[in-house]
Amino acid sequence: MQKILFLTTSNLSTNPRLLKELKMVKGKFSATVLCFEMGNWSDDLDKQVLSEVGGTEIIYLPAHRKNLIEWLAASLANKLFQSIWPFTKKSRFASAVSNNKRSLQLWWFLKSNKNRFKDYKLIVAHNLGALYPAYYLSELLSVPFAFDVEDYHPGEKIDHDRENEVARRKYLMQTMLPQAALVTGASPLICKEVEKLCHTKVVNINNSFFSSEFLYAGRKEMGGKVNLVWFSQHISHGRGLEVCLPVLDQLQEFISLTLIGSLNKSFEEQWLRNRLYVTVLSPMEQKALHQELATYDIGLALELRSTDFNREIALTNKIFAYLQAGLYVVATDTKAQTLLMQQYPAHGAVCEQSEKSIFGTLDNLITKICEIRDHKVNRYAAMKEISYENEGNKLLSLWTTVINESQ
């Protein structure tokens, strides 16, 4: 089988789009993944998903201090290149290392092991930190590369050196994405923004999942509290929960809320203490999470445009997971979520990003919960049309075309 190399600055369990791609290529291409051991809760989840991508070669680099010399060298290089970046801003290498120290680690591994990859037919990069290493190896070996824009990187929230970092991200994308054989995006609006910035075609691949990961779980009883659910890799500040929790305080007689993810301690102290209607579950492996979701009534997609511009145009895997599980979705009115929910009006409600609007929406849904539960099986069946089986086959066709045209 023809060989594909996947690059990411994260690992499998924290990069769902990559994990889906690896499942899709199984038996069709020979895959190698160069990723990172994170040194946190996600490493255990990675061990659980390895069986799902059996036959894939996984190469882990250390993103933590276990390999102290490599970690220290990458960290110092990152700080150094950030400090001199105003004098080296026309260097892709300097911009890449300034943006992400793991970019240096990926580049160094590929440079030191270039002969190992000379027979590969395609390089697929995820995350901005993997863009320069993919571009470098592509140029070195004359192998085409593809890049996936899961988020609009210049529009993400940036706390440190914001002006320079935005400029770096734009420069990296503008100078290298036009050289890619294929650029994909994770929402129609992200695709449009990248096309406008980089003057190159971007193909939308929705953030949906394999339909086989979802099991219909209806409720035989029609009584009981309305079960709300929200999940993310991190349960923390700035994710929309601060707007929603004061609303739920007023409705706690009628609802319960389950949060799934890695809980930030300061968020717990500030926002969850004494809110007895809230249950917190630890992060789950993807398939287990999707089957857990099916046991709830309503999924909360609480994206706030005030967080950053990316939130306005992104479609998270969260909203697709809710839809595919058959849940009724309460989505805040970002441009991307509004457009998506307009396509599926029977599957949820869109509200403004305010306590008043969220309260009005949830209060109304509580009165209609029997109807919402009755139609859950219909929502679940209808959402098979957005499954990753369809999106992934589109991606496989694109990769095959790129490989054939390069030979």
ZIVEN-V819575 format. One record per residue. RES is the residue in one small letter. SS is DSSP state (@ for helix, = for strand, . for the rest). D_CENTER is the distance of its C-alpha to the mean C-alpha in whole Angstrom. Layout:
# ZIVEN-V819575
res | ss | d_center
RES | SS | D_CENTER
RES | SS | D_CENTER
This chain:
# ZIVEN-V819575
res | ss | d_center
m | . | 28
q | . | 27
k | = | 25
i | = | 21
l | = | 20
f | = | 16
l | = | 15
t | . | 12
t | . | 13
s | . | 11
n | . | 12
l | . | 11
s | . | 10
t | . | 8
n | . | 6
p | @ | 6
r | @ | 7
l | @ | 9
l | @ | 11
k | @ | 11
e | @ | 13
l | @ | 15
k | @ | 16
m | @ | 17
v | @ | 19
k | = | 21
g | . | 25
k | . | 24
f | = | 23
s | = | 24
a | = | 21
t | = | 20
v | = | 17
l | = | 18
c | = | 15
f | = | 16
e | = | 18
m | . | 16
g | . | 19
n | . | 18
w | . | 17
s | @ | 14
d | @ | 17
d | @ | 19
l | @ | 16
d | @ | 16
k | @ | 19
q | @ | 19
v | @ | 16
l | @ | 19
s | @ | 21
e | @ | 19
v | @ | 19
g | . | 22
g | . | 24
t | . | 21
e | = | 22
i | = | 20
i | = | 21
y | = | 20
l | = | 21
p | = | 21
a | . | 19
h | . | 21
r | . | 25
k | . | 26
n | . | 27
l | @ | 29
i | @ | 30
e | @ | 27
w | @ | 25
l | @ | 28
a | @ | 28
a | @ | 25
s | @ | 25
l | @ | 28
a | @ | 27
n | @ | 24
k | @ | 27
l | @ | 29
f | @ | 28
q | @ | 26
s | @ | 30
i | @ | 31
w | @ | 29
p | @ | 31
f | @ | 33
t | @ | 31
k | . | 28
k | . | 29
s | . | 28
r | @ | 25
f | @ | 25
a | @ | 26
s | @ | 23
a | @ | 21
v | @ | 22
s | @ | 22
n | @ | 19
n | . | 18
k | @ | 20
r | @ | 18
s | @ | 19
l | @ | 22
q | @ | 22
l | @ | 20
w | @ | 23
w | @ | 26
f | @ | 25
l | @ | 25
k | @ | 28
s | @ | 30
n | . | 29
k | @ | 29
n | @ | 32
r | @ | 29
f | @ | 27
k | . | 30
d | . | 30
y | . | 26
k | . | 26
l | = | 22
i | = | 20
v | = | 16
a | = | 14
h | = | 10
n | . | 10
l | @ | 13
g | @ | 15
a | @ | 15
l | @ | 16
y | @ | 20
p | @ | 20
a | @ | 20
y | @ | 22
y | @ | 24
l | @ | 25
s | @ | 25
e | @ | 28
l | @ | 29
l | @ | 29
s | . | 29
v | . | 26
p | . | 24
f | = | 20
a | = | 17
f | = | 14
d | = | 11
v | = | 10
e | . | 6
d | . | 8
y | . | 11
h | @ | 12
p | @ | 16
g | @ | 15
e | . | 13
k | . | 15
i | . | 17
d | . | 20
h | . | 22
d | . | 24
r | @ | 22
e | @ | 24
n | @ | 24
e | @ | 21
v | @ | 20
a | @ | 23
r | @ | 21
r | @ | 18
k | @ | 20
y | @ | 22
l | @ | 20
m | @ | 19
q | @ | 22
t | @ | 24
m | @ | 22
l | @ | 20
p | @ | 23
q | @ | 24
a | . | 21
a | . | 22
l | = | 19
v | = | 16
t | = | 13
g | = | 11
a | . | 9
s | . | 11
p | @ | 15
l | @ | 15
i | @ | 13
c | @ | 15
k | @ | 18
e | @ | 18
v | @ | 17
e | @ | 20
k | @ | 22
l | @ | 21
c | @ | 22
h | . | 24
t | . | 22
k | . | 21
v | . | 17
v | = | 17
n | = | 14
i | . | 12
n | . | 11
n | . | 8
s | . | 11
f | . | 12
f | . | 15
s | @ | 18
s | @ | 20
e | @ | 17
f | . | 18
l | . | 22
y | . | 24
a | . | 25
g | . | 28
r | . | 30
k | . | 34
e | . | 35
m | . | 34
g | . | 35
g | . | 33
k | . | 31
v | = | 28
n | = | 25
l | = | 22
v | = | 18
w | = | 15
f | = | 12
s | = | 10
q | = | 9
h | = | 12
i | = | 15
s | . | 16
h | . | 18
g | . | 17
r | . | 14
g | . | 17
l | @ | 19
e | @ | 22
v | @ | 22
c | @ | 22
l | @ | 24
p | @ | 27
v | @ | 27
l | @ | 27
d | @ | 30
q | @ | 32
l | @ | 31
q | . | 31
e | . | 34
f | . | 32
i | = | 28
s | = | 26
l | = | 23
t | = | 21
l | = | 18
i | = | 16
g | = | 14
s | = | 15
l | = | 18
n | . | 19
k | @ | 23
s | @ | 24
f | @ | 22
e | @ | 23
e | @ | 27
q | @ | 27
w | @ | 25
l | @ | 25
r | . | 29
n | . | 31
r | . | 29
l | . | 30
y | . | 28
v | = | 25
t | = | 24
v | = | 21
l | = | 20
s | . | 18
p | . | 15
m | . | 15
e | . | 14
q | @ | 12
k | @ | 15
a | @ | 17
l | @ | 15
h | @ | 15
q | @ | 19
e | @ | 19
l | @ | 17
a | . | 20
t | . | 23
y | . | 22
d | . | 23
i | = | 21
g | = | 17
l | = | 17
a | = | 14
l | . | 15
e | . | 14
l | . | 16
r | . | 17
s | . | 19
t | . | 16
d | . | 16
f | @ | 16
n | @ | 12
r | @ | 12
e | @ | 15
i | @ | 13
a | . | 10
l | . | 9
t | . | 6
n | @ | 6
k | @ | 9
i | @ | 11
f | @ | 11
a | @ | 12
y | @ | 15
l | @ | 16
q | @ | 16
a | @ | 18
g | . | 20
l | . | 20
y | = | 21
v | = | 19
v | = | 19
a | = | 17
t | = | 18
d | . | 19
t | . | 17
k | @ | 18
a | @ | 15
q | @ | 15
t | @ | 19
l | @ | 19
l | @ | 17
m | @ | 19
q | @ | 22
q | @ | 22
y | . | 22
p | @ | 24
a | @ | 25
h | @ | 22
g | = | 22
a | = | 23
v | = | 22
c | = | 23
e | . | 23
q | . | 22
s | . | 25
e | @ | 26
k | @ | 29
s | @ | 27
i | @ | 25
f | @ | 28
g | @ | 30
t | @ | 27
l | @ | 27
d | @ | 30
n | @ | 31
l | @ | 29
i | @ | 30
t | @ | 34
k | . | 32
i | @ | 30
c | @ | 33
e | @ | 32
i | @ | 28
r | @ | 29
d | @ | 31
h | . | 29
k | @ | 26
v | @ | 27
n | @ | 27
r | @ | 24
y | @ | 22
a | @ | 24
a | @ | 24
m | @ | 20
k | @ | 20
e | @ | 21
i | @ | 17
s | . | 16
y | @ | 14
e | @ | 18
n | @ | 18
e | @ | 15
g | @ | 16
n | @ | 19
k | @ | 19
l | @ | 17
l | @ | 19
s | @ | 22
l | @ | 21
w | @ | 21
t | @ | 24
t | @ | 25
v | @ | 24
i | @ | 26
n | @ | 29
e | @ | 30
s | @ | 29
q | . | 32
